[in-house]
Amino acid sequence: MAGGIASEEMVIALGKEKILSSFGAGGLSLDRLEAAINCIQQALPQGPYAFNLIHSPNEPAIERRAVDLYLKYGVRTVEASAFLDLTPNIVYYRAAGLGVNAANQIEIKNKVIAKISRREVASKFLQPAPAKILKELVEKGLISELQANLAAGLPIADDITVEADSGGHTDNRPLVCLLPSILALKNEIQEKYRYSTPIRVGVAGGIGTPQSAIAGFMMGAAYIVTGSVNQSCVEAGTCEYTKQLLAQAEMADMMMAPAADMFEMGVKLQVLKRGTMFPLRAQKLYEIYRNYNSIEDIPIEEREKLEKQIFRKSLAQIWEEAATYLSKKNPEKLGKAINNPKMKMAAIFRWYLGLSSRWSSSGEKGREVDYQIWCGPVMGSFNDWVRDSYLAEPKNRRVVDVAHHIMTGAAFLYRIQSLKLQGLQISDDYCQYHPVSSTDW
């Protein structure tokens, strides 16, 4: 979960139990990311840990600077997410970690976990890097000829996480359709390239109970990934108010809303709607963006509503703040926005879309109705499962406990089903797994 929601504390707590977790690096400054790397590496010198690398189609320099940091500090596992296509940056990270040991065996130091929800994107990560990109990296002196040759025979990813109906960026794909398709694709590509180490395929999106976990494993997943349910845990980088909202959520309390990073493209993400006006207000901004070519074209009554209800400042003030931000982060984009009224309007609207997720994490007082909380329907099913148990309260939710109960419950359900298949009659009263605190063991 981006913005540091999957925090240092979360990664360290899970890592100490030998559970791999990915730090939510998306949207963070380089200084903040560098501090997280140092913190996690100090606490987990032998791992396991991973760092997220989010695709930034509008600002590729951000993606590249994150890769530079990962290479500088020897971060050996990245989780590549939201990629629409392979970029030189992810290929650079992968190839830069290739080499040959004294026994003339290929060593892959930089591991890649690709989180995907589309077959065409999965295909790119399952295959070797394009020759054109490798050639360009060699010409720039970023990788050696040897590394390029090795990369030409290896897949970009070691693992593919099939992301179904998740929180945040999602295609809302049903797992029962998506996973079999990606598994079949993996087998086709394995047959073609004959990799010495076959790529593993795991699942994410909708995983947050023993039932969903065992469903993923029975369908052929090699591992499971949780996301939404971790946000209400003690270690998550979210404020207490947000955690309380998440703990009250039901399965129907989510909806799609415009995403800040790809606003102009109409890309949406899944968020919590219960207890917040963000999704409706964000959708209103996108409708206005589509209907008008500039801020000046918006009827005065509509502009006054935006200033009073959503921004709580004049649009001129919002533009000044957006321009100051862009002048530091992306001066080229600022120059274009100044001369393009439509782009300027998008920059103003993204002020709200971008800050709303930070307000949710930091607990911005007075902005509770504008909190942007990335969340999938699994949050509701998790709350149903833990109701009347010690995990019903957010203050008792710790990521290691949650992971333990999901996996223990999945093992319990598997055994029950195995016994039933052998003809053993088992009452339904004995077929449920309920979380129990370690103090009650």
C-alpha positions, 0 to 999 in steps of 0.5 A: 500500500503506497504512501508508506501505508505499508510502513517500516514497522509493518515490513520489520514486524513481518520480516522478523517472522520470515514473512516477506512484506513490501514497503509502500514506496509509491508517492514518497519523496526520495529522502523519505524512501532513503530513510525507509531503506536505512531503517529496514536494512538496519532492522533486517540485515538478512531480510526478508523485505521488499520495496515497491516500485510503482510505474510512473508513466507521467513522470518516468524520472521518479521511477528511475530515481527510485531504481537508483536508490535501490541499486545504491543500497543493495535492495535485492527484491522489488515489487513492480506494480501498476506497470502498463508496459516494461520500462528501461528502469525495471529492465535496468534494475533486473539486468544490473543484478545479473552475473556469473559465479566461480562455478560459471552459474548465473546469479540473479541478485535483483529479484522482481515480483511483478504485480499484474492484473492483465494477461498482456502485461503478465506476458511481458514480465514472463519473457526476457527483456526486449533486445532494444532496451538492453542495447540502449542500457549497454550504450549508456554504460548502465549495464555490461554486455555480459549482463545484457546477454544474460538478461536475454535468456531470463524472465524479467520477473521471478514471481508474478502476483495476480491481482484481482479485485483489490484496493487502490489501482485495480481492474476489478477482475474476478480471481476465478477467471484471472488466475487460471488464465495467467497460470496457463500463460505462464505454462505456455511461456515456460514451455517456450523458454525452458527456464531452469527455475520456473516462475512462481504465480501468487494471488492478491486482491480479495485475500483476507480470510482463511476461505479466500486464502485456501481458495487461492491455493487450491486454484494453483497459487504458489503464495498469497498477498494481503493488502487492504486488511493490513491497513487497519493493523497497528503497524500500518501508516494510517491514522487511528480514525482511518483504522476505525473506519476500516474496521467498520467497513462492510463488503458493499462500502467501496466504490471506484474513484479517479486516481491522482497519478493518472487523472487525465487518462480517466484511470480509477482506483477502489476506495472506501466510501463509508464515512468519507465524501472523497469518492463522490467529490473526486468523481465530480472533479473528473466530470468537470474536467471532461466537460470544460477546457479551462477553469475559466470555462466553469460556470461561476456558481460551480467554481464557488461550490468547488472552492467552498465545499472541496478545496476550502480555498480559492482556485487561484490559491490552489494553483499557486500551491500546485505550481510551487509543488511542480516547480520542485518536482516536475518543472517541465510539466509546470511549463506545459501547464502554464501554457495549457488551460486544460492541463492547468485545470488538471493540476489544480484538481490533482491537488485535492486528489493527491493530498486526500490520501495523505490526510488519511495517513497523517490524520489531518484534522477537519478533513475527515470527510475527504480522506481517500482510503484505498480499500477492496471489498475484502475489508468487509469480509475480514471484519465479518470473519473477526467479529466477536473475536479479539481482532474486532478492535483495531488496537488488537490487530497486528500484521503478524497475528493477522497473517498467522490466523489466515494461514492457520485457518487455511490449513485447518479448512484444508484438513476439514475438506480432506477428511470430508472427501474421505467420507468422514461426517463432520458437523458444520459447527466444527468447520469454522476457524475463529481467531484466538489471542495468544493469551487464550492459547 
